[in-house]
Every structure is written in C-alpha cells, then in structure tokens.
Amino acid sequence: VDGDVSTLSGMANVLYDFELDGKITPYIGGGLGVASINVEIDSVAGVTTAFDDSDTVIAYQGLVGLRYPLTDQISIRGGYRLFATGDPEFGTTEGEFLSHNIEVGLSYNF
C-alpha cells in the first residue's frame, strides 16, 4: 500500500509534578480531545487507486517524564507520550490510530 495517514488533534491535558528533594522533577499526566485523521491511498500492490477520506474522533493520551530546571524560569524536559483515538471509519472500513512518542522540550515557568 502506498499512501499517507495524517492527524490533527486538539487536546486538553492535566499534568502532576512530583516535587522531590533534588532538582529533577518527575511528572505524569493525561489528556482528552479530538483528532481529525485523514487517509490517502495512492496505490495497492502497484495498482493505482484514488482513496481519500477522513474522520473526526475522540482522542486521549498519557504522558510521563522528567523536568530539569536550567534557570528559575526555564526547564528542559523529556518524556514519553502514548496517543490514541477512538476507531475512525473510512467508507466501510474501521481503523485504529495509536502512536508512541518520545519528546524533548523547553518549558517556561511563570
């Protein structure tokens, strides 16, 4: 199968920081929202086809990671995110969407 799958999501998250004695702060969290999933198939087994469909479904995620302060206001963080959705439908076919993500980022604390 040759084609593309893309998703655009909007999420609301809640994170909990575990305040420990050291500088590293572990966190855990989760979120709920919606995701629009688009599937575009160009060919199947070398045979050209034209399939393009999308569905909007409920999305959810779980997060876990660590945060380390670089300054009083800026922290670097790294973590894992499991992102999944309800089963999207494309024509008469039902699918699944699940992704595992490793994240690295900067946080500004005010």
Secondary structure, 3 states (H helix, E strand, C coil): CEEEEEEEEEEEEEEEECCCCCCCEEEEEEEEEEEEEEEEEEEECCEEEEEEEEEEEEEEEEEEEEEEECCCCEEEEEEEEEEEECCCEECCEECCCEEEEEEEEEEECC
